[in-house]
């Protein structure tokens, strides 16, 4: 006896769902995620440190130069931009 098209599609979906259910959990969702603070906790830690989010739009060439300098900077991009702004503003 042949199956209808919808029954074949349901069978395929069950196979896929079974494979997804039996696959391993990625480290970022498993035990490794417990060590990282969530967004709310990260905001609270930043606020306690006196940090405020600041967004602006910059030309791509300038962002590339900043990224190159930030790679060698000990504090990363945030510390580099903070230092450059502090120097620029006097």
N, C-alpha and C positions, 0 to 999 in steps of 0.2 A: 504494500500500500504506500503511495507517495504522500509526502507531506505538503501542506500548503506553504506558500511563500512566507506568510506571517509566522508559521510554526518554525520554519527554518531560521528566520531572523531571531526569534526568541531563543532558540537553541544556541545560536552564535553568541547572543548576549549573555546567556548563562555561562558559557565557556569563558568568556572574557572576564565576567565578574568573579568566577572561580579563580582564575589566574591572578587577578588583582588582589583578591583576599589572601592568597597564599604567599604573595611576594613579601620580601623583607622590608622593614620600615627603615627609611633613610635616617642617617645619623642626625640630621638637623631637626627631625621630628621625634626622635627617640630619646634616649638617655642623654645624648649630647646637648639637647636643647635646654635641659634643666639648668645648665650653668650660665646661660645667657639671659639677661633681663628682658622682659617684654617691653613694648613701646612705652606703656604708661610708667613703668618703673624706670626706664631710661630717661624719660622726661623729668621725673622726680629727681633723679640723681643729677641731671644737668642743671636743674633749677637750684638745687642745693649748692652746686659748685658756682652758681652765678652766671651760668651760660644761658644765652637767649638765642633762639633760632633766627637766622637772618638770611633771606634769599634775595638774589639779584640775578640779572641776566648779563652775561659777559660774552664778548666775541670768542669764537672757538680757538683762534690763535693764542689769545691770552690764557684761556683755560689750559691749553696744551703746555704752555710755558710754566704755568703754575703746577701742573701735574708733574712735570719733569723736576722742578725744584722741590716739590713735596716728597718725592720718592727718596731724596737724600736728607730730608728734614726729620729730626727726631720725633716731633709731635704730629707729623702727617699734615694733611691739607688744612685742617682747622687751625692748628697752631701756626702754620706758615702764613695763612691769610690774616690771622689776628696780629702777628708780628709786623707784617707789611702795612696793615692799616694803622697800627700804632706808630710806626715809623713815619708814615705819610702824613698823619694828622698832627704829629709833633708831640 
